């Protein structure tokens, strides 16, 4: 980061520190690794590796400014359709990152959760995710929630089946079903809904991400590719959030 960018970051931190409305839960659709690599004539795996560096920056800045929960769309249920070599590289990057970053995450007080079908991951990645969740379980500074092998529609179907099983077992009745019960049976469990959704790379779609949870989330879309997205970009999104008039269907 050059000197001008550092000065800009310092000024934005000062503005955020005075901000009245800080989002409790920020969720990010991390998009653009492939285009970043292609524009530099680099292998695709280098784009994903560069994306991991951005993840580290976002975890650090989120913790510093007081964000409580950071959810990252890490690997979707539909990403299995990508070329086999890319999926293999992504899975290796996932387990390697867990091993390499766990000590620092513990030291920084970051608690890692995983939202998604963990059972559908290869065994090495299942073990890596369980390890990092166990090791960071006492973190109190930030919850880092990884949407992994995740799909919004799949999540809703999963929750519906769980509730149907509860009715079948006589644990609840049809009249017990409400928004709160449904939310508790999603992968995200007791986490509050995201206040702010950030999408990088300029695409204007949700891509099957947190379909139930983002009913009233604020959306922020930037053309910046994920590996180029830095702390300044993140703080600009946080400041923009403070300008939003959130009425949740009502009127002030």
C-alpha positions as CSV (number, residue, x, y, z in Angstrom):
1,X,0.0,0.0,0.0
2,X,1.5,3.3,-1.1
3,X,1.7,6.4,1.2
4,X,-1.3,8.1,-0.3
5,X,-3.4,5.0,0.2
6,X,-2.1,4.7,3.8
7,X,-3.2,8.3,4.5
8,X,-6.6,7.6,3.0
9,X,-6.9,4.6,5.2
10,X,-6.1,6.5,8.3
11,X,-8.6,9.2,7.5
12,X,-11.3,6.6,6.8
13,X,-10.6,4.8,10.1
14,X,-11.1,8.1,11.9
15,X,-14.5,8.7,10.1
16,X,-15.7,5.1,10.9
17,X,-14.7,5.6,14.6
18,X,-17.3,8.5,14.7
19,X,-19.9,6.6,12.7
20,X,-23.3,6.2,14.4
21,X,-24.5,3.1,12.5
22,X,-21.8,0.4,12.3
23,X,-23.0,-2.8,10.7
24,X,-22.9,-5.7,13.2
25,X,-22.8,-8.4,10.5
26,X,-21.1,-7.9,7.1
27,X,-21.3,-10.6,4.4
28,X,-19.1,-10.5,1.3
29,X,-19.5,-12.2,-2.1
30,X,-15.9,-12.5,-3.0
31,X,-15.8,-12.4,-6.8
32,X,-13.1,-11.7,-9.4
33,X,-10.2,-14.0,-8.6
34,X,-10.3,-15.6,-12.1
35,X,-10.5,-12.3,-14.0
36,X,-7.7,-10.9,-11.8
37,X,-5.4,-13.8,-12.8
38,X,-6.4,-13.7,-16.4
39,X,-5.7,-9.9,-16.7
40,X,-2.2,-10.6,-15.5
41,X,-1.7,-13.7,-17.6
42,X,-1.3,-15.8,-14.4
43,X,-2.5,-19.3,-13.5
44,X,-6.0,-19.4,-12.0
45,X,-4.6,-20.7,-8.8
46,X,-2.6,-17.5,-8.4
47,X,-5.8,-15.5,-8.5
48,X,-7.3,-17.6,-5.7
49,X,-4.1,-17.4,-3.6
50,X,-4.2,-13.6,-4.0
51,X,-7.8,-13.7,-2.9
52,X,-6.7,-15.4,0.4
53,X,-4.5,-12.4,1.1
54,X,-7.5,-10.1,0.8
55,X,-9.4,-12.4,3.2
56,X,-6.7,-11.8,5.8
57,X,-6.9,-8.0,5.3
58,X,-10.7,-8.1,5.7
59,X,-10.5,-10.1,8.9
60,X,-7.9,-7.7,10.4
61,X,-9.8,-4.5,9.5
62,X,-13.1,-5.9,10.6
63,X,-11.7,-6.8,14.0
64,X,-10.0,-3.4,14.3
65,X,-13.2,-1.3,13.7
66,X,-15.5,-3.4,15.7
67,X,-17.5,-5.5,13.2
68,X,-18.9,-8.5,15.2
69,X,-19.5,-11.0,12.3
70,X,-17.9,-11.3,8.9
71,X,-19.4,-13.9,6.6
72,X,-17.5,-14.8,3.4
73,X,-18.9,-16.7,0.5
74,X,-16.0,-19.1,0.2
75,X,-17.2,-22.0,-2.0
76,X,-20.8,-22.5,-3.3
77,X,-22.7,-25.7,-3.9
78,X,-22.6,-24.8,-7.6
79,X,-18.8,-24.3,-7.6
80,X,-18.4,-28.1,-7.9
81,X,-19.3,-27.6,-11.6
82,X,-16.0,-25.8,-12.2
83,X,-13.1,-27.6,-13.9
84,X,-11.7,-30.4,-11.8
85,X,-8.2,-28.9,-11.6
86,X,-9.7,-25.6,-10.2
87,X,-11.8,-27.4,-7.6
88,X,-8.8,-29.5,-6.5
89,X,-6.7,-26.3,-6.2
90,X,-9.4,-24.6,-4.2
91,X,-9.8,-27.5,-1.8
92,X,-6.0,-27.6,-1.2
93,X,-5.9,-23.9,-0.7
94,X,-8.7,-24.2,1.9
95,X,-7.0,-26.9,4.0
96,X,-3.6,-25.2,3.6
97,X,-5.0,-21.9,4.7
98,X,-6.7,-23.4,7.8
99,X,-3.3,-25.0,8.9
100,X,-1.3,-21.8,8.1
101,X,-3.7,-19.3,9.7
102,X,-5.1,-21.0,12.7
103,X,-2.5,-19.9,15.2
104,X,-2.8,-16.2,14.2
105,X,-6.6,-16.4,14.3
106,X,-6.5,-17.8,17.9
107,X,-4.1,-15.0,18.9
108,X,-6.3,-12.4,17.4
109,X,-9.5,-13.7,19.1
110,X,-11.2,-14.7,15.9
111,X,-13.8,-17.5,16.1
112,X,-14.3,-19.5,12.9
113,X,-17.7,-21.0,12.0
114,X,-18.7,-22.8,8.9
115,X,-22.2,-22.4,7.3
116,X,-22.9,-25.1,4.7
117,X,-22.8,-28.8,4.0
118,X,-19.6,-29.7,5.6
119,X,-20.3,-33.4,5.2
120,X,-20.2,-32.9,1.4
121,X,-16.5,-31.8,1.5
122,X,-13.6,-34.2,0.9
123,X,-12.3,-35.7,4.2
124,X,-9.1,-33.6,4.3
125,X,-11.1,-30.4,4.2
126,X,-13.7,-31.7,6.7
127,X,-10.9,-32.4,9.1
128,X,-9.3,-29.0,8.5
129,X,-12.5,-27.1,9.1
130,X,-13.3,-29.0,12.2
131,X,-9.8,-28.4,13.5
132,X,-10.0,-24.6,12.9
133,X,-13.4,-24.4,14.5
134,X,-12.3,-26.3,17.6
135,X,-9.0,-24.3,17.9
136,X,-10.7,-20.9,17.6
137,X,-13.9,-21.7,19.6
138,X,-13.0,-19.3,22.4
139,X,-12.5,-16.3,20.2
140,X,-14.4,-13.2,21.3
141,X,-13.2,-10.4,19.0
142,X,-14.8,-11.4,15.7
143,X,-16.8,-14.3,14.3
144,X,-15.5,-15.3,10.9
145,X,-18.3,-17.3,9.2
146,X,-17.3,-19.2,6.1
147,X,-20.1,-20.0,3.7
148,X,-18.6,-23.3,2.5
149,X,-20.2,-25.8,0.2
150,X,-23.1,-23.4,0.6
151,X,-26.2,-22.7,-1.4
152,X,-29.1,-20.5,-0.3
153,X,-31.8,-22.7,-1.9
154,X,-30.1,-25.9,-0.6
155,X,-30.0,-24.3,2.9
156,X,-33.8,-23.5,2.8
157,X,-34.6,-27.1,1.8
158,X,-32.3,-28.4,4.5
159,X,-34.1,-26.3,7.2
160,X,-37.5,-27.4,5.8
161,X,-36.6,-31.1,6.2
162,X,-35.3,-30.5,9.7
163,X,-38.6,-28.8,10.7
164,X,-40.6,-31.6,9.0
165,X,-38.7,-34.2,11.0
166,X,-39.4,-32.3,14.2
167,X,-43.2,-32.3,13.4
168,X,-43.1,-36.0,12.5
169,X,-41.4,-36.7,15.8
170,X,-44.0,-34.8,17.7
171,X,-41.5,-32.2,19.0
172,X,-43.4,-29.3,17.5
173,X,-46.8,-28.6,15.9
174,X,-47.5,-26.8,12.6
175,X,-48.5,-23.7,14.6
176,X,-45.0,-23.5,16.1
177,X,-43.4,-22.7,12.8
178,X,-42.5,-19.0,12.5
179,X,-39.6,-16.9,11.2
180,X,-37.6,-17.4,14.3
181,X,-37.9,-21.2,14.3
182,X,-37.0,-21.3,10.6
183,X,-34.0,-19.1,11.1
184,X,-32.7,-21.3,13.9
185,X,-32.7,-24.3,11.6
186,X,-30.7,-22.6,8.9
187,X,-26.9,-23.2,8.6
188,X,-26.4,-19.8,10.2
189,X,-28.3,-20.9,13.3
190,X,-28.4,-18.1,15.9
191,X,-26.3,-15.6,13.9
192,X,-28.1,-12.3,13.2
193,X,-29.0,-11.5,9.6
194,X,-26.4,-9.5,7.7
195,X,-26.7,-5.8,7.8
196,X,-24.5,-5.2,4.8
197,X,-23.8,-7.4,1.7
198,X,-20.7,-6.4,-0.3
199,X,-20.1,-7.9,-3.8
200,X,-16.9,-7.3,-5.6
201,X,-16.2,-7.4,-9.4
202,X,-19.3,-5.5,-10.4
203,X,-21.7,-8.4,-10.9
204,X,-25.2,-7.4,-9.9
205,X,-26.7,-10.6,-8.6
206,X,-27.0,-12.5,-5.3
207,X,-25.7,-15.9,-6.6
208,X,-27.7,-18.1,-4.3
209,X,-26.2,-16.5,-1.2
210,X,-28.1,-16.2,2.1
211,X,-31.4,-15.9,0.4
212,X,-33.5,-16.0,3.6
213,X,-31.1,-13.9,5.7
214,X,-30.7,-10.9,3.4
215,X,-34.3,-9.9,3.1
216,X,-33.5,-6.4,4.5
217,X,-29.7,-6.3,4.1
218,X,-28.2,-3.2,2.4
219,X,-26.3,-4.0,-0.8
220,X,-23.0,-2.5,-1.9
221,X,-21.5,-3.4,-5.3
222,X,-18.0,-2.4,-6.4
223,X,-16.3,-3.0,-9.7
224,X,-13.0,-3.8,-7.8
225,X,-11.9,-7.4,-8.3
226,X,-11.6,-9.3,-5.0
227,X,-7.7,-9.6,-5.0
228,X,-7.5,-5.8,-5.4
229,X,-10.1,-5.1,-2.8
230,X,-8.3,-3.5,0.2
231,X,-9.0,-1.9,3.6
232,X,-9.8,1.4,2.0
233,X,-12.5,-0.2,-0.2
234,X,-13.9,-2.0,2.8
235,X,-14.2,1.2,4.9
236,X,-15.8,3.1,2.0
237,X,-18.5,0.4,2.0
238,X,-18.9,0.8,5.8
239,X,-19.2,4.6,5.5
240,X,-21.7,4.2,2.7
241,X,-23.8,2.0,5.0
242,X,-24.1,4.8,7.4
243,X,-25.9,6.9,4.8
244,X,-28.7,4.3,4.3
245,X,-32.2,4.9,5.6
246,X,-33.2,1.4,6.9
247,X,-36.9,1.3,7.4
248,X,-37.5,-2.5,7.3
249,X,-40.8,-1.9,5.5
250,X,-42.0,0.9,7.8
251,X,-41.8,4.7,7.4
252,X,-40.0,7.2,9.6
